[in-house]
Amino acid sequence: MTTYSGPARLTLVDGTRVSGMASLSTNQRGGIDGWGGTFRPDQVSAEVRDAADGLSLELPYDQVGEVAVTGVRKLLATQVLMSLAGRGPAPF
């Protein structure tokens, strides 16, 4: 299992880039390779809360992976934690 934890930028469908922190890992279940994890945006907006599919996650050094949001959980009054499912090859 490979992991990444650090800064990342989530790009929404409309092209808006949202900075934050990502915690990602690869997994192998039943011979199928996949990846996913969580993203905590620095700034929360309605667009971020409503984001679902067709998104990309950019890691340092221009590593980019396609993601879908599978859940959003409120952490504090001003913070959320987004659960992500990776699509295609992992960018780490």
N, CA, C and O atoms as CSV, one atom per row, in Angstrom:
chain,resi,resn,atom,element,x,y,z
A,1,MET,N,N,0.845,-1.170,0.000
A,1,MET,CA,C,0.000,0.000,0.000
A,1,MET,C,C,0.895,1.239,0.000
A,1,MET,O,O,1.824,1.348,0.800
A,2,THR,N,N,0.602,2.164,-0.905
A,2,THR,CA,C,1.319,3.422,-1.001
A,2,THR,C,C,0.446,4.522,-0.417
A,2,THR,O,O,-0.777,4.490,-0.557
A,3,THR,N,N,1.075,5.498,0.241
A,3,THR,CA,C,0.299,6.570,0.857
A,3,THR,C,C,0.868,7.941,0.506
A,3,THR,O,O,2.032,8.065,0.125
A,4,TYR,N,N,0.032,8.965,0.640
A,4,TYR,CA,C,0.445,10.356,0.511
A,4,TYR,C,C,-0.336,11.164,1.533
A,4,TYR,O,O,-1.543,10.978,1.690
A,5,SER,N,N,0.345,12.051,2.221
A,5,SER,CA,C,-0.311,12.955,3.151
A,5,SER,C,C,0.378,14.308,3.042
A,5,SER,O,O,1.575,14.424,3.305
A,6,GLY,N,N,-0.388,15.341,2.649
A,6,GLY,CA,C,0.215,16.652,2.498
A,6,GLY,C,C,-0.665,17.590,1.698
A,6,GLY,O,O,-1.856,17.334,1.518
A,7,PRO,N,N,-0.074,18.689,1.211
A,7,PRO,CA,C,-0.849,19.698,0.493
A,7,PRO,C,C,-1.376,19.180,-0.839
A,7,PRO,O,O,-0.753,18.342,-1.491
A,8,ALA,N,N,-2.540,19.698,-1.228
A,8,ALA,CA,C,-3.154,19.312,-2.501
A,8,ALA,C,C,-4.121,20.408,-2.925
A,8,ALA,O,O,-4.508,21.261,-2.126
A,9,ARG,N,N,-4.505,20.368,-4.207
A,9,ARG,CA,C,-5.524,21.299,-4.714
A,9,ARG,C,C,-6.597,20.497,-5.431
A,9,ARG,O,O,-6.311,19.695,-6.320
A,10,LEU,N,N,-7.829,20.731,-5.028
A,10,LEU,CA,C,-8.984,20.099,-5.656
A,10,LEU,C,C,-9.513,21.058,-6.711
A,10,LEU,O,O,-9.781,22.223,-6.415
A,11,THR,N,N,-9.665,20.569,-7.956
A,11,THR,CA,C,-10.210,21.399,-9.029
A,11,THR,C,C,-11.644,20.980,-9.275
A,11,THR,O,O,-11.924,19.832,-9.621
A,12,LEU,N,N,-12.561,21.944,-9.089
A,12,LEU,CA,C,-13.987,21.686,-9.267
A,12,LEU,C,C,-14.337,21.686,-10.751
A,12,LEU,O,O,-13.513,22.070,-11.582
A,13,VAL,N,N,-15.547,21.260,-11.089
A,13,VAL,CA,C,-15.997,21.155,-12.473
A,13,VAL,C,C,-15.891,22.493,-13.207
A,13,VAL,O,O,-15.570,22.525,-14.395
A,14,ASP,N,N,-16.160,23.603,-12.500
A,14,ASP,CA,C,-16.110,24.923,-13.140
A,14,ASP,C,C,-14.699,25.491,-13.243
A,14,ASP,O,O,-14.523,26.616,-13.710
A,15,GLY,N,N,-13.683,24.725,-12.811
A,15,GLY,CA,C,-12.296,25.162,-12.897
A,15,GLY,C,C,-11.764,25.826,-11.638
A,15,GLY,O,O,-10.575,26.137,-11.561
A,16,THR,N,N,-12.623,26.049,-10.651
A,16,THR,CA,C,-12.194,26.648,-9.384
A,16,THR,C,C,-11.222,25.702,-8.683
A,16,THR,O,O,-11.482,24.504,-8.571
A,17,ARG,N,N,-10.106,26.247,-8.216
A,17,ARG,CA,C,-9.120,25.443,-7.492
A,17,ARG,C,C,-9.224,25.743,-6.002
A,17,ARG,O,O,-9.263,26.900,-5.584
A,18,VAL,N,N,-9.269,24.674,-5.211
A,18,VAL,CA,C,-9.431,24.793,-3.763
A,18,VAL,C,C,-8.223,24.129,-3.098
A,18,VAL,O,O,-7.995,22.932,-3.271
A,19,SER,N,N,-7.459,24.904,-2.345
A,19,SER,CA,C,-6.285,24.367,-1.643
A,19,SER,C,C,-6.705,23.690,-0.349
A,19,SER,O,O,-7.717,24.045,0.257
A,20,GLY,N,N,-5.908,22.706,0.063
A,20,GLY,CA,C,-6.190,22.015,1.309
A,20,GLY,C,C,-5.160,20.931,1.586
A,20,GLY,O,O,-4.074,20.923,1.005
A,21,MET,N,N,-5.514,20.022,2.476
A,21,MET,CA,C,-4.639,18.909,2.849
A,21,MET,C,C,-5.311,17.592,2.491
A,21,MET,O,O,-6.498,17.389,2.748
A,22,ALA,N,N,-4.523,16.696,1.887
A,22,ALA,CA,C,-5.046,15.390,1.478
A,22,ALA,C,C,-4.340,14.278,2.239
A,22,ALA,O,O,-3.167,14.391,2.596
A,23,SER,N,N,-5.072,13.215,2.474
A,23,SER,CA,C,-4.527,11.992,3.042
A,23,SER,C,C,-5.043,10.857,2.159
A,23,SER,O,O,-6.229,10.530,2.187
A,24,LEU,N,N,-4.137,10.254,1.370
A,24,LEU,CA,C,-4.534,9.293,0.340
A,24,LEU,C,C,-3.784,7.975,0.499
A,24,LEU,O,O,-2.688,7.934,1.059
A,25,SER,N,N,-4.387,6.904,0.001
A,25,SER,CA,C,-3.710,5.614,-0.007
A,25,SER,C,C,-4.237,4.750,-1.134
A,25,SER,O,O,-5.359,4.930,-1.609
A,26,THR,N,N,-3.412,3.816,-1.549
A,26,THR,CA,C,-3.834,2.828,-2.541
A,26,THR,C,C,-4.352,1.611,-1.790
A,26,THR,O,O,-3.994,1.385,-0.634
A,27,ASN,N,N,-5.197,0.829,-2.454
A,27,ASN,CA,C,-5.684,-0.411,-1.850
A,27,ASN,C,C,-5.849,-1.450,-2.941
A,27,ASN,O,O,-6.093,-1.124,-4.103
A,28,GLN,N,N,-5.715,-2.678,-2.557
A,28,GLN,CA,C,-5.905,-3.790,-3.479
A,28,GLN,C,C,-6.912,-4.736,-2.864
A,28,GLN,O,O,-6.659,-5.355,-1.830
A,29,ARG,N,N,-8.059,-4.840,-3.515
A,29,ARG,CA,C,-9.108,-5.733,-3.012
A,29,ARG,C,C,-9.559,-6.636,-4.138
A,29,ARG,O,O,-10.020,-6.168,-5.179
A,30,GLY,N,N,-9.425,-7.903,-3.927
A,30,GLY,CA,C,-9.881,-8.868,-4.918
A,30,GLY,C,C,-9.212,-8.711,-6.271
A,30,GLY,O,O,-9.837,-8.939,-7.306
A,31,GLY,N,N,-7.942,-8.323,-6.266
A,31,GLY,CA,C,-7.215,-8.179,-7.519
A,31,GLY,C,C,-7.477,-6.864,-8.233
A,31,GLY,O,O,-6.951,-6.641,-9.323
A,32,ILE,N,N,-8.281,-5.988,-7.639
A,32,ILE,CA,C,-8.570,-4.696,-8.253
A,32,ILE,C,C,-7.789,-3.614,-7.524
A,32,ILE,O,O,-7.894,-3.473,-6.305
A,33,ASP,N,N,-7.006,-2.854,-8.275
A,33,ASP,CA,C,-6.252,-1.750,-7.689
A,33,ASP,C,C,-7.128,-0.504,-7.636
A,33,ASP,O,O,-7.843,-0.205,-8.592
A,34,GLY,N,N,-7.073,0.211,-6.541
A,34,GLY,CA,C,-7.831,1.449,-6.408
A,34,GLY,C,C,-7.119,2.387,-5.461
A,34,GLY,O,O,-6.110,2.031,-4.852
A,35,TRP,N,N,-7.651,3.588,-5.342
A,35,TRP,CA,C,-7.078,4.541,-4.410
A,35,TRP,C,C,-8.150,5.524,-3.963
A,35,TRP,O,O,-9.179,5.686,-4.618
A,36,GLY,N,N,-7.895,6.164,-2.856
A,36,GLY,CA,C,-8.846,7.132,-2.329
A,36,GLY,C,C,-8.322,7.703,-1.032
A,36,GLY,O,O,-7.171,7.475,-0.658
A,37,GLY,N,N,-9.179,8.451,-0.343
A,37,GLY,CA,C,-8.780,9.039,0.923
A,37,GLY,C,C,-9.650,10.211,1.282
A,37,GLY,O,O,-10.847,10.223,0.994
A,38,THR,N,N,-9.039,11.213,1.922
A,38,THR,CA,C,-9.784,12.376,2.368
A,38,THR,C,C,-9.090,13.660,1.941
A,38,THR,O,O,-7.889,13.684,1.674
A,39,PHE,N,N,-9.886,14.731,1.884
A,39,PHE,CA,C,-9.381,16.065,1.555
A,39,PHE,C,C,-10.051,17.050,2.498
A,39,PHE,O,O,-11.274,17.052,2.642
A,40,ARG,N,N,-9.241,17.892,3.143
A,40,ARG,CA,C,-9.764,18.937,4.032
A,40,ARG,C,C,-9.443,20.291,3.407
A,40,ARG,O,O,-8.299,20.744,3.463
A,41,PRO,N,N,-10.451,20.944,2.807
A,41,PRO,CA,C,-10.193,22.230,2.152
A,41,PRO,C,C,-9.883,23.331,3.154
A,41,PRO,O,O,-10.405,23.337,4.268
A,42,ASP,N,N,-9.014,24.275,2.740
A,42,ASP,CA,C,-8.687,25.423,3.585
A,42,ASP,C,C,-9.880,26.357,3.728
A,42,ASP,O,O,-10.110,26.923,4.797
A,43,GLN,N,N,-10.644,26.516,2.639
A,43,GLN,CA,C,-11.822,27.384,2.634
A,43,GLN,C,C,-13.031,26.551,2.216
A,43,GLN,O,O,-12.938,25.746,1.290
A,44,VAL,N,N,-14.155,26.738,2.889
A,44,VAL,CA,C,-15.360,25.976,2.571
A,44,VAL,C,C,-16.391,26.914,1.943
A,44,VAL,O,O,-16.645,28.008,2.448
A,45,SER,N,N,-16.980,26.466,0.833
A,45,SER,CA,C,-18.043,27.221,0.166
A,45,SER,C,C,-19.146,26.242,-0.213
A,45,SER,O,O,-18.985,25.030,-0.071
A,46,ALA,N,N,-20.258,26.769,-0.692
A,46,ALA,CA,C,-21.358,25.909,-1.138
A,46,ALA,C,C,-20.901,25.024,-2.288
A,46,ALA,O,O,-21.306,23.864,-2.378
A,47,GLU,N,N,-20.049,25.570,-3.182
A,47,GLU,CA,C,-19.553,24.791,-4.325
A,47,GLU,C,C,-18.717,23.610,-3.856
A,47,GLU,O,O,-18.808,22.519,-4.420
A,48,VAL,N,N,-17.913,23.819,-2.841
A,48,VAL,CA,C,-17.087,22.736,-2.303
A,48,VAL,C,C,-17.978,21.685,-1.651
A,48,VAL,O,O,-17.790,20.489,-1.878
A,49,ARG,N,N,-18.945,22.116,-0.845
A,49,ARG,CA,C,-19.842,21.171,-0.174
A,49,ARG,C,C,-20.659,20.353,-1.178
A,49,ARG,O,O,-20.955,19.185,-0.928
A,50,ASP,N,N,-21.023,20.959,-2.310
A,50,ASP,CA,C,-21.869,20.289,-3.303
A,50,ASP,C,C,-21.088,19.525,-4.365
A,50,ASP,O,O,-21.689,18.867,-5.213
A,51,ALA,N,N,-19.762,19.600,-4.333
A,51,ALA,CA,C,-18.937,18.917,-5.343
A,51,ALA,C,C,-19.193,17.414,-5.297
A,51,ALA,O,O,-19.370,16.838,-4.223
A,52,ALA,N,N,-19.211,16.781,-6.478
A,52,ALA,CA,C,-19.510,15.345,-6.505
A,52,ALA,C,C,-18.585,14.573,-7.446
A,52,ALA,O,O,-17.790,13.750,-6.991
A,53,ASP,N,N,-18.681,14.825,-8.733
A,53,ASP,CA,C,-17.975,14.013,-9.715
A,53,ASP,C,C,-17.288,14.908,-10.735
A,53,ASP,O,O,-17.590,16.098,-10.829
A,54,GLY,N,N,-16.355,14.328,-11.504
A,54,GLY,CA,C,-15.673,15.085,-12.541
A,54,GLY,C,C,-14.633,16.042,-11.993
A,54,GLY,O,O,-14.350,17.071,-12.607
A,55,LEU,N,N,-14.061,15.714,-10.846
A,55,LEU,CA,C,-13.088,16.578,-10.190
A,55,LEU,C,C,-11.685,16.031,-10.377
A,55,LEU,O,O,-11.506,14.863,-10.720
A,56,SER,N,N,-10.694,16.876,-10.152
A,56,SER,CA,C,-9.318,16.391,-10.161
A,56,SER,C,C,-8.599,16.892,-8.921
A,56,SER,O,O,-8.916,17.951,-8.379
A,57,LEU,N,N,-7.631,16.109,-8.487
A,57,LEU,CA,C,-6.840,16.432,-7.308
A,57,LEU,C,C,-5.393,16.562,-7.751
A,57,LEU,O,O,-4.820,15.629,-8.314
A,58,GLU,N,N,-4.805,17.724,-7.495
A,58,GLU,CA,C,-3.428,17.981,-7.905
A,58,GLU,C,C,-2.520,17.963,-6.685
A,58,GLU,O,O,-2.762,18.658,-5.698
A,59,LEU,N,N,-1.472,17.154,-6.775
A,59,LEU,CA,C,-0.475,17.063,-5.721
A,59,LEU,C,C,0.760,17.846,-6.168
A,59,LEU,O,O,0.838,18.251,-7.328
A,60,PRO,N,N,1.719,18.065,-5.277
A,60,PRO,CA,C,2.942,18.771,-5.685
A,60,PRO,C,C,3.610,18.093,-6.891
A,60,PRO,O,O,3.437,16.896,-7.122
A,61,TYR,N,N,4.360,18.872,-7.636
A,61,TYR,CA,C,5.083,18.408,-8.824
A,61,TYR,C,C,4.145,18.005,-9.951
A,61,TYR,O,O,4.452,17.106,-10.735
A,62,ASP,N,N,2.985,18.683,-10.030
A,62,ASP,CA,C,2.030,18.507,-11.136
A,62,ASP,C,C,1.502,17.089,-11.278
A,62,ASP,O,O,1.179,16.663,-12.387
A,63,GLN,N,N,1.411,16.360,-10.195
A,63,GLN,CA,C,0.804,15.031,-10.222
A,63,GLN,C,C,-0.701,15.216,-10.042
A,63,GLN,O,O,-1.143,15.798,-9.051
A,64,VAL,N,N,-1.494,14.717,-11.009
A,64,VAL,CA,C,-2.937,14.941,-10.994
A,64,VAL,C,C,-3.676,13.614,-11.114
A,64,VAL,O,O,-3.287,12.746,-11.896
A,65,GLY,N,N,-4.744,13.461,-10.336
A,65,GLY,CA,C,-5.593,12.288,-10.419
A,65,GLY,C,C,-7.056,12.699,-10.430
A,65,GLY,O,O,-7.437,13.692,-9.809
A,66,GLU,N,N,-7.869,11.933,-11.135
A,66,GLU,CA,C,-9.315,12.193,-11.184
A,66,GLU,C,C,-9.959,11.591,-9.940
A,66,GLU,O,O,-9.617,10.485,-9.522
A,67,VAL,N,N,-10.910,12.346,-9.347
A,67,VAL,CA,C,-11.575,11.888,-8.127
A,67,VAL,C,C,-13.067,12.183,-8.159
A,67,VAL,O,O,-13.536,13.028,-8.921
A,68,ALA,N,N,-13.799,11.468,-7.316
A,68,ALA,CA,C,-15.219,11.733,-7.066
A,68,ALA,C,C,-15.388,11.840,-5.559
A,68,ALA,O,O,-14.725,11.128,-4.805
A,69,VAL,N,N,-16.267,12.720,-5.121
A,69,VAL,CA,C,-16.550,12.876,-3.696
A,69,VAL,C,C,-17.604,11.840,-3.310
A,69,VAL,O,O,-18.671,11.771,-3.919
A,70,THR,N,N,-17.296,11.042,-2.299
A,70,THR,CA,C,-18.241,10.020,-1.846
A,70,THR,C,C,-18.928,10.399,-0.543
A,70,THR,O,O,-19.869,9.731,-0.114
A,71,GLY,N,N,-18.456,11.482,0.092
A,71,GLY,CA,C,-19.087,11.942,1.322
A,71,GLY,C,C,-18.444,13.217,1.826
A,71,GLY,O,O,-17.274,13.486,1.552
A,72,VAL,N,N,-19.215,14.001,2.565
A,72,VAL,CA,C,-18.708,15.233,3.189
A,72,VAL,C,C,-19.162,15.226,4.637
A,72,VAL,O,O,-20.346,15.068,4.936
A,73,ARG,N,N,-18.195,15.400,5.532
A,73,ARG,CA,C,-18.498,15.392,6.968
A,73,ARG,C,C,-18.039,16.703,7.586
A,73,ARG,O,O,-16.923,17.156,7.332
A,74,LYS,N,N,-18.882,17.304,8.383
A,74,LYS,CA,C,-18.543,18.548,9.069
A,74,LYS,C,C,-17.629,18.227,10.245
A,74,LYS,O,O,-17.940,17.362,11.064
A,75,LEU,N,N,-16.484,18.938,10.326
A,75,LEU,CA,C,-15.561,18.738,11.440
A,75,LEU,C,C,-15.790,19.779,12.523
A,75,LEU,O,O,-16.019,19.440,13.683
A,76,LEU,N,N,-15.730,21.029,12.145
A,76,LEU,CA,C,-15.965,22.141,13.047
A,76,LEU,C,C,-16.932,23.083,12.354
A,76,LEU,O,O,-17.402,22.789,11.255
A,77,ALA,N,N,-17.231,24.193,12.969
A,77,ALA,CA,C,-18.183,25.140,12.376
A,77,ALA,C,C,-17.728,25.613,10.996
A,77,ALA,O,O,-18.560,25.930,10.146
A,78,THR,N,N,-16.419,25.661,10.768
A,78,THR,CA,C,-15.910,26.194,9.496
A,78,THR,C,C,-15.096,25.183,8.697
A,78,THR,O,O,-14.472,25.570,7.708
A,79,GLN,N,N,-15.072,23.913,9.076
A,79,GLN,CA,C,-14.264,22.920,8.370
A,79,GLN,C,C,-15.094,21.697,7.979
A,79,GLN,O,O,-16.025,21.301,8.681
A,80,VAL,N,N,-14.724,21.111,6.830
A,80,VAL,CA,C,-15.331,19.852,6.398
A,80,VAL,C,C,-14.229,18.882,5.991
A,80,VAL,O,O,-13.112,19.290,5.671
A,81,LEU,N,N,-14.550,17.616,6.008
A,81,LEU,CA,C,-13.656,16.559,5.554
A,81,LEU,C,C,-14.372,15.823,4.437
A,81,LEU,O,O,-15.460,15.280,4.634
A,82,MET,N,N,-13.753,15.808,3.261
A,82,MET,CA,C,-14.363,15.182,2.087
A,82,MET,C,C,-13.747,13.808,1.873
A,82,MET,O,O,-12.524,13.669,1.875
A,83,SER,N,N,-14.584,12.792,1.687
A,83,SER,CA,C,-14.109,11.458,1.334
A,83,SER,C,C,-14.024,11.385,-0.182
A,83,SER,O,O,-14.957,11.775,-0.885
A,84,LEU,N,N,-12.889,10.877,-0.689
A,84,LEU,CA,C,-12.653,10.822,-2.127
A,84,LEU,C,C,-12.426,9.397,-2.599
A,84,LEU,O,O,-11.831,8.583,-1.894
A,85,ALA,N,N,-12.911,9.105,-3.808
A,85,ALA,CA,C,-12.620,7.838,-4.485
A,85,ALA,C,C,-11.868,8.184,-5.759
A,85,ALA,O,O,-12.354,8.960,-6.582
A,86,GLY,N,N,-10.688,7.612,-5.921
A,86,GLY,CA,C,-9.868,7.881,-7.096
A,86,GLY,C,C,-10.390,7.161,-8.326
A,86,GLY,O,O,-10.990,6.090,-8.233
A,87,ARG,N,N,-10.150,7.769,-9.482
A,87,ARG,CA,C,-10.507,7.180,-10.780
A,87,ARG,C,C,-9.231,7.090,-11.602
A,87,ARG,O,O,-8.553,8.095,-11.813
A,88,GLY,N,N,-8.908,5.908,-12.058
A,88,GLY,CA,C,-7.686,5.753,-12.849
A,88,GLY,C,C,-6.457,5.626,-11.977
A,88,GLY,O,O,-6.560,5.302,-10.794
A,89,PRO,N,N,-5.280,5.881,-12.561
A,89,PRO,CA,C,-4.028,5.707,-11.822
A,89,PRO,C,C,-3.880,6.708,-10.671
A,89,PRO,O,O,-4.311,7.857,-10.772
A,90,ALA,N,N,-3.274,6.255,-9.594
A,90,ALA,CA,C,-3.020,7.122,-8.437
A,90,ALA,C,C,-1.913,8.120,-8.783
A,90,ALA,O,O,-0.940,7.750,-9.439
A,91,PRO,N,N,-2.044,9.381,-8.351
A,91,PRO,CA,C,-1.033,10.395,-8.666
A,91,PRO,C,C,0.139,10.437,-7.683
A,91,PRO,O,O,0.873,11.424,-7.639
A,92,PHE,N,N,0.318,9.381,-6.903
A,92,PHE,CA,C,1.398,9.363,-5.913
A,92,PHE,C,C,2.072,8.017,-5.895
A,92,PHE,O,O,3.008,7.806,-5.125
